Amino acid sequence: MVSICDQVKRTAELLRERRPDLAVEGPIQYDAAVDPEVAAVKVKGGSEVAGRANVCIFPDLNTGNNTYKVRHVGRALSSLKAHNDTNVHPIADVACMGLTIVRIDQ
């Protein structure tokens, strides 16, 4: 059986091979994919995509749905971040799984 992380790595590899014109990163946690402040803390070594992703490819429908829902709940409860002593979003971290992200500039 192939792990979710391995599936995400393979998806990123295939995407890089088939579309070398796209900026692709993965696996990466959702909060680091879409939030520049979190990306600055979590993504070491630099990335042209982290914190600025506008396309997220999840390993399965459940992960995508759950992350979407948690992200929206996280926005509604954003005041909780003030009570967290780290630089990451406490709500968004709950549903973070590996995913592939893409930045498409048009």
KOLBARO-677040 format. One record per residue (C-alpha): residue number from 0; x, y negated, z; residue in one letter. Coordinates in steps of 0.02 Angstrom, whole numbers. Layout:
<palos>
PALO; NUM; X; Y; Z; A
...
</palos>
This chain:
<palos>
PALO; 0; 0; 0; 0; M
PALO; 1; 65; -173; -48; V
PALO; 2; 63; -303; 90; S
PALO; 3; -26; -470; 67; I
PALO; 4; 142; -559; 81; C
PALO; 5; 213; -451; -59; D
PALO; 6; 59; -486; -166; Q
PALO; 7; 83; -673; -141; V
PALO; 8; 268; -662; -183; K
PALO; 9; 230; -565; -342; R
PALO; 10; 94; -688; -392; T
PALO; 11; 217; -833; -374; A
PALO; 12; 347; -739; -476; E
PALO; 13; 223; -702; -616; L
PALO; 14; 162; -882; -618; L
PALO; 15; 341; -948; -629; R
PALO; 16; 378; -827; -773; E
PALO; 17; 220; -866; -870; R
PALO; 18; 210; -1053; -835; R
PALO; 19; 385; -1121; -806; P
PALO; 20; 315; -1297; -833; D
PALO; 21; 222; -1289; -666; L
PALO; 22; 297; -1323; -496; A
PALO; 23; 260; -1164; -395; V
PALO; 24; 296; -1121; -213; E
PALO; 25; 249; -967; -117; G
PALO; 26; 219; -890; 1; P
PALO; 27; 183; -1042; 108; I
PALO; 28; 58; -1083; 245; Q
PALO; 29; -92; -1186; 196; Y
PALO; 30; -57; -1332; 312; D
PALO; 31; 121; -1347; 245; A
PALO; 32; 53; -1338; 69; A
PALO; 33; -65; -1487; 83; V
PALO; 34; 1; -1598; 224; D
PALO; 35; 166; -1690; 194; P
PALO; 36; 197; -1713; 382; E
PALO; 37; 177; -1528; 416; V
PALO; 38; 281; -1482; 263; A
PALO; 39; 423; -1591; 327; A
PALO; 40; 427; -1487; 486; V
PALO; 41; 391; -1313; 419; K
PALO; 42; 472; -1309; 246; V
PALO; 43; 661; -1311; 256; K
PALO; 44; 772; -1333; 104; G
PALO; 45; 657; -1448; 9; G
PALO; 46; 511; -1415; -106; S
PALO; 47; 433; -1521; -242; E
PALO; 48; 264; -1443; -203; V
PALO; 49; 252; -1425; -14; A
PALO; 50; 138; -1556; 62; G
PALO; 51; 73; -1608; -109; R
PALO; 52; -10; -1451; -179; A
PALO; 53; -167; -1477; -280; N
PALO; 54; -197; -1294; -323; V
PALO; 55; -194; -1154; -193; C
PALO; 56; -200; -971; -244; I
PALO; 57; -255; -860; -100; F
PALO; 58; -223; -672; -90; P
PALO; 59; -409; -634; -76; D
PALO; 60; -579; -717; -68; L
PALO; 61; -598; -699; 121; N
PALO; 62; -433; -788; 155; T
PALO; 63; -481; -929; 36; G
PALO; 64; -654; -949; 112; N
PALO; 65; -592; -944; 291; N
PALO; 66; -454; -1069; 259; T
PALO; 67; -574; -1187; 171; Y
PALO; 68; -695; -1178; 318; K
PALO; 69; -560; -1198; 450; V
PALO; 70; -488; -1347; 357; R
PALO; 71; -656; -1435; 358; H
PALO; 72; -687; -1395; 541; V
PALO; 73; -511; -1456; 575; G
PALO; 74; -550; -1624; 497; R
PALO; 75; -706; -1640; 603; A
PALO; 76; -605; -1599; 758; L
PALO; 77; -448; -1694; 711; S
PALO; 78; -443; -1778; 881; S
PALO; 79; -377; -1612; 949; L
PALO; 80; -212; -1648; 862; K
PALO; 81; -178; -1786; 988; A
PALO; 82; -180; -1655; 1126; H
PALO; 83; -54; -1544; 1038; N
PALO; 84; 130; -1579; 1071; D
PALO; 85; 189; -1511; 903; T
PALO; 86; 186; -1589; 731; N
PALO; 87; 66; -1463; 655; V
PALO; 88; -122; -1459; 646; H
PALO; 89; -183; -1337; 780; P
PALO; 90; -347; -1299; 695; I
PALO; 91; -275; -1269; 522; A
PALO; 92; -142; -1150; 589; D
PALO; 93; -275; -1026; 646; V
PALO; 94; -312; -967; 468; A
PALO; 95; -142; -990; 388; C
PALO; 96; -91; -846; 279; M
PALO; 97; 39; -836; 144; G
PALO; 98; -20; -913; -17; L
PALO; 99; 48; -976; -181; T
PALO; 100; 33; -1161; -217; I
PALO; 101; 49; -1258; -377; V
PALO; 102; 68; -1442; -415; R
PALO; 103; -7; -1491; -582; I
PALO; 104; 22; -1670; -637; D
PALO; 105; -89; -1729; -777; Q
</palos>
